[in-house]
Structures are given as structure tokens and as C-alpha cells.
């Protein structure tokens, strides 16, 4: 009986975290859209495309590592600045 209650509670917490994360991502994308348009129009040397490609490679390697047994903490998933982690 306790296992069922714990499973329901953990499922609810995971769903709530995913909802907050998705809402935050939508708000961030909406707020950053004008800045992204200006940056893309000013990018002459192709630096942004190169950074996007680097970020995609970093993200896929991180996803592979997570699937191999390493987990990202709850704070890592809820961090609003995690999308900017590839910037140096």
C-alpha cells in the first residue's frame, strides 16, 4: 500500500516538474524571440550556427551519458538557465 502511495506521489511530482519546466521554456522562448531574430539577422560570420551545432553535439553526448546510468538532479532540470549552459 505504501509503495502505491509513493509511486503516485513521485509521479505527481515528476508531472508537476515537467509542467513547470515546459511553461518556463515557453515563456523564455516567447521573451527571447525578438532578440533571436535580431541576432540571426546580424550574424554574418555564421558564429551562431556554429554554436548551435556545438550545443547539439553537447546535448546528445549528455543524453547518452544519462541513458548509460547517470541522472540529472531535480535542480538541474528546474534550473531556468540550463539552456544557456553551452555559452562560455
C-alpha positions as CSV (number, residue, x, y, z in Angstrom):
1,X,0.0,0.0,0.0
2,X,2.8,2.4,0.8
3,X,4.5,1.6,-2.4
4,X,1.5,2.6,-4.4
5,X,1.2,5.9,-2.5
6,X,4.9,6.6,-3.0
7,X,4.6,5.8,-6.7
8,X,1.6,8.1,-7.1
9,X,3.3,10.9,-5.2
10,X,6.5,10.6,-7.2
11,X,4.5,10.5,-10.5
12,X,2.7,13.7,-9.4
13,X,5.9,15.4,-8.5
14,X,7.5,14.4,-11.8
15,X,4.5,15.6,-13.8
16,X,4.4,18.9,-11.9
17,X,8.1,19.5,-12.5
18,X,7.6,18.7,-16.2
19,X,4.7,21.2,-16.3
20,X,6.7,23.9,-14.7
21,X,9.7,23.2,-16.9
22,X,7.6,23.3,-20.1
23,X,5.8,26.5,-19.0
24,X,9.1,28.2,-18.2
25,X,10.6,27.1,-21.6
26,X,7.5,28.5,-23.4
27,X,7.8,31.8,-21.6
28,X,11.6,32.0,-22.2
29,X,11.1,31.3,-25.9
30,X,8.5,33.9,-26.1
31,X,10.6,36.5,-24.4
32,X,13.8,35.7,-26.4
33,X,12.1,35.6,-29.8
34,X,12.8,39.2,-30.7
35,X,16.4,39.0,-29.5
36,X,16.9,35.8,-31.5
37,X,15.6,37.4,-34.7
38,X,17.9,40.4,-34.3
39,X,20.9,38.1,-33.5
40,X,20.2,35.9,-36.6
41,X,19.9,38.9,-38.9
42,X,23.2,40.4,-37.6
43,X,25.1,37.1,-37.8
44,X,27.3,37.5,-40.8
45,X,30.2,35.1,-40.0
46,X,28.0,32.2,-39.1
47,X,29.0,32.1,-35.4
48,X,25.5,31.4,-34.2
49,X,25.1,28.4,-36.5
50,X,28.4,27.0,-35.2
51,X,27.4,27.4,-31.6
52,X,24.1,25.7,-32.3
53,X,25.9,22.8,-33.8
54,X,28.2,22.6,-30.8
55,X,25.3,22.7,-28.4
56,X,23.5,19.9,-30.3
57,X,26.6,17.7,-30.0
58,X,26.9,18.5,-26.3
59,X,23.3,17.8,-25.7
60,X,23.4,14.4,-27.5
61,X,26.5,13.3,-25.6
62,X,24.8,14.4,-22.3
63,X,21.7,12.4,-23.3
64,X,23.8,9.3,-24.0
65,X,25.5,9.7,-20.6
66,X,22.2,10.0,-18.9
67,X,20.9,6.9,-20.6
68,X,24.0,5.0,-19.5
69,X,23.1,5.4,-15.9
70,X,24.0,9.0,-14.9
71,X,21.0,11.0,-13.8
72,X,20.5,14.8,-13.8
73,X,19.2,16.1,-10.5
74,X,15.9,17.8,-10.0
75,X,17.6,21.1,-9.5
76,X,19.4,20.6,-12.9
77,X,16.0,20.1,-14.6
78,X,14.4,23.1,-13.0
79,X,17.2,25.5,-13.4
80,X,15.9,28.3,-15.7
81,X,19.5,29.0,-17.0
82,X,20.3,25.4,-18.1
83,X,19.6,26.3,-21.7
84,X,22.4,28.8,-21.6
85,X,24.9,26.3,-20.2
86,X,26.7,25.9,-23.6
87,X,27.7,29.6,-23.6
88,X,31.2,30.4,-22.5
